[in-house]
Amino acid sequence: QVQLQESGPGLVKPSQTLSLTCTVSGASITTNDYYWTWIRQPPGKGLEWMGAIAYTGRTYYSPSLNSRTSISRDTSKNQFTLQLNSMTPEDTAVYYCANLKADWGQGTQVTVSS
């Protein structure tokens, strides 16, 4: 069974960079055909796909967030990480990591406030 767990700060100040880590168990992030994604849901809004990193290490980003987003991985720890810079209150959301085989983390609330 594949399990994902997000970790990172719950509160970020405006203009700071958010860094979230997803720790994966039950599968290697380098396993063929696995794509590891970041998704968020602002309060009262729908899910927004942010980007992904493939089992090859290739990255994909949402066009609307491309200039602010970076996804990387640490294969030795079986983790992948989201960095989102220039945070604003509009980035307040629950952030999820998931894979395209429908395994999701429980989500982590991130609030942007001074």
MOMO-V492280 format. One record per run of one state. SS is the DSSP state (H for helix, E for strand, C for the rest). FROM is the first residue (numbers start at 1). TO is the last residue. If there is no record, write none. Layout:
# MOMO-V492280
((SS | FROM | TO) (SS | FROM | TO))
This chain:
# MOMO-V492280
((C | 1 | 2) (E | 3 | 8) (C | 9 | 10) (E | 11 | 12) (C | 13 | 17) (E | 18 | 25) (C | 26 | 34) (E | 35 | 41) (C | 42 | 46) (E | 47 | 54) (C | 55 | 58) (E | 59 | 61) (C | 62 | 65) (H | 66 | 68) (E | 69 | 74) (C | 75 | 78) (E | 79 | 84) (C | 85 | 88) (H | 89 | 91) (C | 92 | 92) (E | 93 | 99) (C | 100 | 103) (E | 104 | 104) (C | 105 | 107) (E | 108 | 112) (C | 113 | 114))
